[in-house]
Amino acid sequence: MNPANYLKIKNKIPSNVNILAVSKGFKSQEIITIQNIGQNDFGESKFQEAFEKQLILKDLKQINWHFIGRIQTNKIRKIVQNFKYIHSVDSFEKLQKISNISCEEEKNPFIMLQVKLTNDPSKGGFNPELLIAKWEEIKELKNIILTGLMTINPKGLSSEENLGLFKKCRILADSLQLPDCSMGMSGDWEEAIDAGSTWLRLGSLIFGGRS
Ligand SMILES: *Cc1c(COP(=O)(O)O)cnc(C)c1O
């Protein structure tokens, strides 16, 4: 992990686009290194791994933790208790459960709904038509702050294909009046910016290769 690397990336990104530093697979010491140079948003995809780092880093109150991994229903309470943002809400049932638990826990997590824009069987998410059909019901849910949509593009697409999918996500978010789009990773962040991403989820680009 080289801080100069992080600063180089940060300088290339427009100021209205946020960087989520995806620290899964990296140690808390590496989080401290870039937290020291101004990065406060960190993304993790496995609850247990994240929680261990959260305990070590509990005195760094400026850190905002984002959950970006597949949500297991039996982990929802722990996720609600320990994360300010949840990017990967992929079904109405889980969203309802997050809302119910947030009421009980007196929390108000920021929520991004994961959308499924291709038939990639390895990725979950709301089907866009279903999301629109359910929208009035979704808006009624308590104790969640619906802030945007999230998408993960399949690997191996051309630059044009990546851009096209990201634009679909942006158009859908705009139609629902959601400000945020969590899209773009280390391999496709430039297209994501061009399409109107507000949260780039960057792991290896910042921290280097994962073992
Ligand atoms: C791991 C991960 C990332 C970051 O991936 P990189 O290619 O290392 O930037 C982004 N989003 C999700 C959902 C991830 O699981």
The ligand as an SDF file (V2000), in Angstrom:
LIG
                    3D

 15 15  0  0  0  0  0  0  0  0999 V2000
  -14.0530   -6.2200   -3.9350 C   0  0  0  0  0  0  0  0  0  0  0  0
  -15.1280   -5.3200   -4.3520 C   0  0  0  0  0  0  0  0  0  0  0  0
  -14.8440   -4.0770   -4.9350 C   0  0  0  0  0  0  0  0  0  0  0  0
  -13.4410   -3.5790   -5.2060 C   0  0  0  0  0  0  0  0  0  0  0  0
  -12.8310   -4.3300   -6.1880 O   0  0  0  0  0  0  0  0  0  0  0  0
  -11.4730   -3.8740   -6.8900 P   0  0  0  0  0  0  0  0  0  0  0  0
  -11.5370   -4.4880   -8.2350 O   0  0  0  0  0  0  0  0  0  0  0  0
  -10.3720   -4.3880   -6.0570 O   0  0  0  0  0  0  0  0  0  0  0  0
  -11.4700   -2.3960   -6.9620 O   0  0  0  0  0  0  0  0  0  0  0  0
  -15.9130   -3.2690   -5.2670 C   0  0  0  0  0  0  0  0  0  0  0  0
  -17.1870   -3.6500   -5.0570 N   0  0  0  0  0  0  0  0  0  0  0  0
  -17.5000   -4.8350   -4.5160 C   0  0  0  0  0  0  0  0  0  0  0  0
  -18.9340   -5.1900   -4.3140 C   0  0  0  0  0  0  0  0  0  0  0  0
  -16.4860   -5.7150   -4.1420 C   0  0  0  0  0  0  0  0  0  0  0  0
  -16.8130   -6.8940   -3.6110 O   0  0  0  0  0  0  0  0  0  0  0  0
  1  2  1  0
  2  3  1  0
  2 14  2  0
  3  4  1  0
  3 10  2  0
  4  5  1  0
  5  6  1  0
  6  7  2  0
  6  8  1  0
  6  9  1  0
 10 11  1  0
 11 12  2  0
 12 13  1  0
 12 14  1  0
 14 15  1  0
M  END
$$$$
